[in-house]
Amino acid sequence: MDKMEMPAEAGYPSSFVWVCFNDDCPYYVRGWQWMKEKYEVKSSYRYKINPVTGLASPLPVWSETAMKDRIVS
């Protein structure tokens, strides 16, 4: 899991979220086909955890590199 900075204008309860940016993650890999079959769009999602609540949810992405520029150390 990587720490991803959230944009201030997102109104999120935290300045960051935890996101799996592993391109081999089955959740991410299966997402491409699922989104194409269900919605006819070229997109997927990555596994995201809210650090405040601990709840997991999808982070929509439109390419392999989408949102990777927001990874912070």
C-alpha positions as CSV (number, residue, x, y, z in Angstrom):
1,M,0.0,0.0,0.0
2,D,1.2,3.5,-0.9
3,K,0.3,6.8,0.7
4,M,-1.5,8.9,-1.8
5,E,-2.1,12.6,-1.3
6,M,-5.7,13.8,-1.7
7,P,-6.4,17.1,-3.3
8,A,-7.5,19.7,-0.8
9,E,-10.6,20.6,-2.9
10,A,-11.8,16.9,-2.6
11,G,-13.2,17.7,0.9
12,Y,-11.9,14.3,2.1
13,P,-11.5,13.9,5.9
14,S,-7.8,13.1,5.6
15,S,-5.0,14.6,3.5
16,F,-4.1,11.1,2.2
17,V,-5.4,7.6,1.6
18,W,-3.7,4.2,1.4
19,V,-3.8,2.8,-2.2
20,C,-2.5,-0.4,-3.8
21,F,-0.6,0.7,-6.9
22,N,0.6,-2.8,-7.7
23,D,-0.2,-3.3,-11.4
24,D,-0.4,-7.1,-10.8
25,C,-3.0,-6.8,-8.1
26,P,-5.9,-9.1,-9.1
27,Y,-8.5,-6.5,-8.0
28,Y,-7.0,-4.0,-10.4
29,V,-6.4,-6.5,-13.2
30,R,-9.9,-7.9,-13.1
31,G,-11.3,-4.4,-12.9
32,W,-10.5,-3.6,-16.6
33,Q,-12.6,-6.4,-17.9
34,W,-15.4,-5.9,-15.4
35,M,-15.8,-2.2,-16.2
36,K,-15.7,-2.9,-19.9
37,E,-18.4,-5.6,-19.6
38,K,-20.7,-3.7,-17.2
39,Y,-20.3,-0.1,-18.4
40,E,-18.5,-0.3,-21.7
41,V,-15.7,2.0,-20.5
42,K,-11.9,1.7,-20.5
43,S,-11.2,2.0,-16.8
44,S,-10.4,0.0,-13.7
45,Y,-10.1,0.7,-10.0
46,R,-7.5,0.3,-7.3
47,Y,-7.9,-0.9,-3.7
48,K,-8.1,2.2,-1.3
49,I,-8.3,2.4,2.5
50,N,-9.5,5.5,4.3
51,P,-6.9,6.1,7.1
52,V,-9.6,7.7,9.4
53,T,-12.3,5.0,9.3
54,G,-10.3,2.0,8.0
55,L,-12.9,1.4,5.4
56,A,-11.9,0.0,2.0
57,S,-13.3,1.2,-1.3
58,P,-12.4,1.4,-5.0
59,L,-10.4,4.2,-6.4
60,P,-11.4,4.7,-10.1
61,V,-8.5,4.9,-12.6
62,W,-8.4,5.4,-16.4
63,S,-4.9,4.3,-17.1
64,E,-1.9,2.4,-15.5
65,T,-0.3,5.7,-14.5
66,A,-3.5,7.5,-13.3
67,M,-3.0,8.9,-9.8
68,K,0.5,7.6,-9.4
69,D,1.8,11.2,-9.5
70,R,0.0,11.7,-6.1
71,I,2.1,9.0,-4.3
72,V,4.0,10.5,-1.4
73,S,6.7,9.0,0.8
